[in-house]
Amino acid sequence: MAVGDARVIRLHAGAPAGPAAGRQASQDGASQDRASQDRASQDRAGPAWARVDTGAVPAGRSPSASGSTAAPAEQAVPAARPDWHRPDWERALAGGLAFLRRRVAGDYEVDEFGFDPDLTRQVLVPSLRPLYSRWFRVEVQGMHNVPDTGGALVVANHSGTLPLDSLMTAVALADHHPAHRCLRMLGADLVFRLPVLGPLARKAGHTLACSSDAARLLGAGELVGVWPEGFKGVGKLFSDRYKLQRFGRGGFVGAALRTGVPIVPCSIVGAEEIYPMLGNAKTLARLLGLPYFPLTPTFPWLGPLGAVPLPSKWLIEFGEPIETAALGSAAADDPMLVFNITDQVRETIQSALYRLLLQRRSVFR
């Protein structure tokens, strides 16, 4: 019920009988008609934040002392325009300027591993979003299996000639997890020796794939990602697609057991088709100091254009976590237990890959 309506009801309830009451009722009826017209004109004018200086008395403000209800001298102060209604480019510009101000002023933090959360969230992750959402059209399942807080180890299959699968997994967790968690990946030493990629990897929070660094990150409550197949997985031939390679000696399982964090299996479909690797120029790879030199339908025949990935359809699934807290830290020294858990994780990922391949309608859809 509007304020004007409530005032009319109160006046009727306490009004005396007789001619004066009739005159008063007539005046009240006229005031009510004017109030209804004012409300109708305000409704046509749009929401409150879009009306500027209409001259109407804002809701909840009493009329002036002289009894006038029009109050033309008083101008309504427009409400602040909500941020959600600002155009995307305006919000992006404001965020970019705020980011530059923080960088110039040094108002950001870097941890002992070189992780720069501000740079990661404002620059690195946004630069990968077009590839994630428009090119690969990634769909994610089982995000609820990744804990909101505390340490956890994400273990995924590796493929694709170039390790874009790890980057897409990081974008999925940063953008679509309820807690927007940053994935701290464990990478090979070759990654950190590269001129530009190495420093960027450090700033994104990644570190060497060694047990000590993994235990420190997990013990600090970080979400850590590992790809146990390594170069054997990312550099395998297209004929071996979606067939998991050996998972090593289970060092990632030992790190999880020592810190008591859950292991989350992650299965990625779609990365195998972005650079179909038909051959490996091993001699050239040895000369360049690389683990492999890929020969694909487009690379190196098309030069730089051959580095453009094919727009395959991606599916990423996070499986149910494997709890390790009840086993105790001493379980990390039991080689049979470590082997069994490693094999369990591998079989879980392999089974999920087969199931996801059946869900995907085609390679590019």
N, C-alpha and C positions, 0 to 999 in steps of 0.2 A: 504494500500500500504506500502511495506517495506521501510526502510530507504535507503537501497541500490538502490531500484528502483527510489525513489524520486531524489537521487543524479544523477543518469544517465539521467533522464529527464531534470534536470536543466542544465547539461553540454551540451546536445543536443540543448537546446533552445538558448544557447549563444555561440555555437562553430563556428569558422570561417570556410569558404568553402575552398577546396583545398586538397592537399595531406596530410597536417598536420592534417586536420579534419578527413581524413580517418584513419591515424595512431591512432589518439585519439579515434575514434569510435571503432577501433579494440581492443585497450586497455580496453575501457569501457566495451565492450562485454565480454572480458575475465574476467574482475572484476565481472561483473554481473553473469557469470557462476559460478565463485568461491563462490560468495555470496549465489547463489541458492543452491550449494552443501552444504555449511555450514548450511543453514537453514534446508535442508532435513535431515542432520545428527543430528541436534538438535531436530527435530521432532521425529526421531527414538529413541533418547535418553530419551524422556519422558518429563514431566513438569519441569518447571524451578527449583522448590525446590528439585527435585530428582537428578539434575545434579550437580556434584561436580568436580571442577577443570578441566573443559573441555578445557580451553585455548581459547575459543571463546570470541570475543569482545562482551560484553553485548549490548543489544539494547539501542540506545541513546548515546553511548560513541563514540566519534570521533576517527579515526585512529591516530596513533602516528605521531609525528612531522616529522619523516623521510619519511612519505608517505606510509609506509607498512600497509597493511590491515590485515595481519595474526596476528601480535602482539602476538607471542608465549610466550613472557616473562610475559605477564599479565595473571593472573589467576582470573577467575570469582568467586566472593564470593557467596556461596550458600545462598539462601534466607532462612529465619527462617521457620521451618516446622510448618504449621498451626496446631492449637490445635485440630481442628475437625478431623484431619487425625491421631491423636494419638490413639493407641489402647485403648479400654475401661478400661482394667486393669491398664494401665499407668495413665490415667486420674483419676481413682479411687484411686490409690496409691498417686498421687500428692495431691488430695483433702484430703485424710486421714492424710497425713503428715502435711498439712497446718492446719487442724483441731486440731491435737495434739499440734502444735506450739502455736495456739491461746489459748488452754486450759492451757498449762504450763505457758504462759506469762500472763494469766488473761485477754486476749484481747477479752472479750465478755460481753454482757449486760444481766441483769435479771431485769424484771419489778417488780412492787410492789406485784404482784400475784405469783411471782416465775417463770414466763415464761422465758424460755431460748431458744430464736429463733435459735441460732446456733446449739445447741444440738438437737433440734427438726428436723431441716432440714437435718443435717448431719448424725444423728444416728437413731432417733426414726421413722421418716417416711421411710427411706430406709429399715429398718428392717421389715416393713409391706408390702413393695412392692411385694415380691414374693407371699404372700398370696392374695394380691389384683389382680395381673395380671395373675398369673399362676394357682392358686388354685381355686379362685372364678370367675376369668375371668370377672371382673366387667365391665359393659357397663353403660355409663352415658349419660343422656339426659337433655336438658334444662339448660346447664351450663350458658348460656347467661342471665338467669334470676337472677343470683347472681351478685350483683353490684361489680364493680372493686374496688371502694373506699367507705369509709364511713361505718357507722354502719349498720348492718342488722341482723335479727334474723332468723335462719334456724330452722324450726320445723319439726321433723320427727317421723315416727312410730318406735316402739321399739320391738324387738323380738330376739329369737335365744338362749335362756338360758344363754349364755354369751354375753356381749354387744359388739360383734365384729362389729355390724352394725355401731356404732358410729365411730369406728376406720377406717373402710373402707370409710365412708363419709369424714373423715378428709383427708385421702390419696387422694381421688378424687379431693378435692378442692386444696390441696397443689400441686398436679402434673398436673392437667388438666385445672384448671381455668386460664384464661389469665393473671391474676395478681398473681397467685400462693398464694392464701390467706390461712392463718392459721385459723383453726376453733377452737375457744375458747369455749369448752363445759362446760355446767353446769351439775354437777354430784351429786349423793347422798352422804351423809356424810360417808356411809360405804366404799365407794371407797377410801376416803382419810385417813381412819383408817388402811387400810391394810399396812403391813410392807414395801413391795417393790413397789407395784402399786401406793400407795399414793404419795410418793415423785416424782415418774415418771410422774404422772398425773399433779402435780404442775409444773414441769419443762416443760411439754407440753403445759402449758397455761390454764389448766382447773381449775375450782373453784366450790364452793358449789352452789347448785341450790337455791339461794335466790334472792329476788327482788333487794336488795341493790347492790350485786355484779354484777347482770345482768345489772342494770342501769349504773353502773360505766364503765363496758366494752363497752356497746353500746354507751354511751356518749363519750367515747374515740375513737370512729370510728372503733371498732373491729367487726369481724364477729363472732357471738355467735350462738352456737348450743344447742338445748334443745330437750329432749325426754319426753314429758308430761305424757306418760303412765307409766314411771318409772318401778318399779319391777313388777307391774301388767302386763305390756306388755312383758318384757323380760322373765318372769317366767310363762307365760301361757302355757297350754297344747297344744299339737300338733293338737288336734281336734278343737281348737279355732284359728288356724293359719289364719292370714290376716284379723282377725276381731278386729278392734281397740277397746281398752279398754277406760275407762273414762279418760278425759284429765285434771282432777283435777279442781281447781277453777279458772283457767285462769290467774294465776300469770304471765306467760310469755307474755300474751297480755297486761297486765298492764305495764310491763317494756317497751314494744315496744311503747305504747301510750305516756308514760312519756318522752321518748327520741325522738319520732317522726321518728323512723326507720321503714323500710318495713319489713314485715313478709314473708318469703319464705317457702312455704310448700314443704316438701321433702318426697318422697315415695320410700321405699326400699323393693324390692322383692328378695328373695333368702336366707335371714337370718333365716327364719322360719325352713328351712330344715337342717341346719348344725348340730343341736343337737335335733332331734325330742323328745320332752319331753312327755313321756307317763304317768308319775306319779310324785307325789311330796311326799317325806318322811317328813311330817310336824314335827313329833316328833324329828327326827334327826336334822332337820333345827333349831328347838328351842334350842336344846342342843348346837349346834354350833354357835348360834347367827346369823343365816342367814335368809333371807326372804323366802327362799325355798331351798329344796335339790332335784335336778333333778334326775329322773330315766329315762334313755334313753336306746335304744337298745344296746349301748356299754358301758355306764357308770352307775354304778361303776363296772360292771361285768368284764371288761377287764383291770381294773386298769388304769395306765397312758395312755395306748393306747385308752381308752375310751374318753380321752380329745381331740383327733384328730378330727377336724370338717369334716363333709362330704363335698365333693367338689361340692356344688350346684352352679347353674348358677345365677348370681346376675344382677339385673337391678336397677339403681338409677336414679330417675327423680326429678329435681328441677322445681317446678311449677311457674306460674306467681306470682310475689310478690303482696302482699296486702299492699297498701300504708296507712300509719297512720298519716303522717305529717299534713294533712289538718284537722284532727279531734281535734288537740290541746292536750296539756298535761292534761287538766282538764277532758278529756274523760276517763282517767284511773279510776276516782272515780265514774263512771256510771256503776253499776253492770250489767244492762241489755245490754248495749253496749259491755261490756267485754264478757258477755256470748254469744252474737250473733257472735262476731268475732271469739271466741273460737270454736263455733259450725261450723262456715264457714271453718275454717282451718281444722277441723277434717273431715268434709264431703269432702273437696277437696282432702285430702290425701287418704281417703277410696275409692273414685271414681278412683283415679289414680292407686291404688293397683289393683283393678279389671281389669283395662285396661292393665296394665303391665303384669298381669298373662296371659291374652289372647295373648300377644306378645311373651311370652316365649314358645319355642317349647316343652320343657320338664323340669323337675326339674334339670337335670344335663347337659343340652345343651342350 
